[in-house]
Amino acid sequence: MKWLAIPTALFLIGCQTISNYDAEAYKQVTACKAEVLNVMSKAITPYADNSAEIERVSLTVAKAYEYDMGRTLNSTTIQMWDIIRDPNRSTSAGFFRLWKAKGTLSPGFIKQAKLVVGAAYDQLSGLESGKLR
């Protein structure tokens, strides 16, 4: 039966369908969440006054996305990033698009939007932290 151990192990490794845990990817997604939520809090002030910071945090999100794009067996993570980065959804990109269109947003709306956006980033970080180490 020992002769089956190596082929079985190779088969199981070959059938892996999701990437392993990556501490850098986890660090990046949690940093993105913190930075995005911080900038969202400023939506009671004009978008134009915050455009440089919005661009900076959007670049941070883009860098994290590109990092994950370079990892193999990472399609589920990329699909989640695609949702977060879609300006037509109720995620950070959609929030920034709405803020730009409206100029400012109400505190109540910001509070609710932060719950939705935070949950999206939590799902992404949860996916990463749940991967094999």
N, C-alpha and C positions, 0 to 999 in steps of 0.2 A: 504494500500500500504506500510505502514511502516514495515510490517512483511516481505516484500521482501528485505529490505535493507541488513539485516545480511546475508542471503543466497547468495545474489548477490555479496556482498563484499567478502565472503569466496570463491565463485567461481572464481572471478577475481584474488584473491591472489593465488589460486591454479593453475591458468592457466599462471602464470608468466613464461616466457620462457628464461629470461636472468637475471643474478644477478643484484643486486642494486649497485649503485656507491659505491666505496670503496676508500677513500682518500689515504690510504696506497698504494694500487695498483697503483693509478695515480702517486703518488710520486715516486714509484719504476720505472715505465716505463719512466718517464721523466728523472730520474737520469740515467737510462741505456742509453737513447738516448745521453745525454750530454757526458757521459763517453766514449761511443763507438765512437762518432764522434771525440772526442779529440784524442783517440788512432789512429783512421784512419788517422788523419793528419800527423802522424809520419811515414807513410808507405814509405816516400821518403828515410828513413833510413832502414838498414837491419832488417828483421824480428827478427833475433836472438838477436839483441840489445834491442828489445822490448818485447820479449816473456813473461817475468814475468808480465808486465803490461797487455798484451793481455790475459794472463791466469786470472789475477785479474778481468778484465772487463767481461770476459766470465763467471766467477763465479758470478759476480753481476747479469748478465742476467739469469743465471741458478737459482739463488735465487728468482728473480722476477717471473720466470716461475713457480717454485715450490709453491710460495705463491698463485698465481692464480690457480694452480691445486687444491689447498685445498678449493677453494670456490665453492659453489654449483651453478648450472645453469650458468656455465661459459664456455661452450663448444666453443662458437664463439671466445672468447678471447684466449682460448688455441689453437685453429686452427691458429690464427694469430701469436701466439708465436711460434708454430711449423714451420711456414714459416720463421720467423725471424731467428730461430735457425738451419735451414736446411743449411748445408755447400754446397749443390748443387744448391743453389739459389743465386740470386743477392741481398743478404742481408748481415748483418754484419758477420754472420758465413761464408758465401761464400767469402766475402772480405778477412777475416782472412786466409782462406784456400788458396786463390790465392796469397796473400802476402807471405805466408810461401813457397809456390811453386816457386815463382819468386824471392824472396829475398828482392826486393824493387819494388815500383810501381811509375809511373810517376805522377807528380803534376796534370796534366789534368785528368788522369783517377781517381785519388783520389777525385778531386773536383766533378766529375760526380757521382761517387759511393756514395759520402756523400749525394748528393741530393736524390738518390734512397733509401738509408738506412734511412735517416732522414724522408722521406715520410712514410716509413713502420712504424717507431715508432710513427709518428704523427697520423697515422690511428689507431694504438693501443690505444694511449692516448685519441684520439677523441671518440673511442668506449666507453672507461671508463667514460669520462666526460659527455657523452650523456646518461648515465644510470640514472634511477630514483634515487632520493636522499631521 
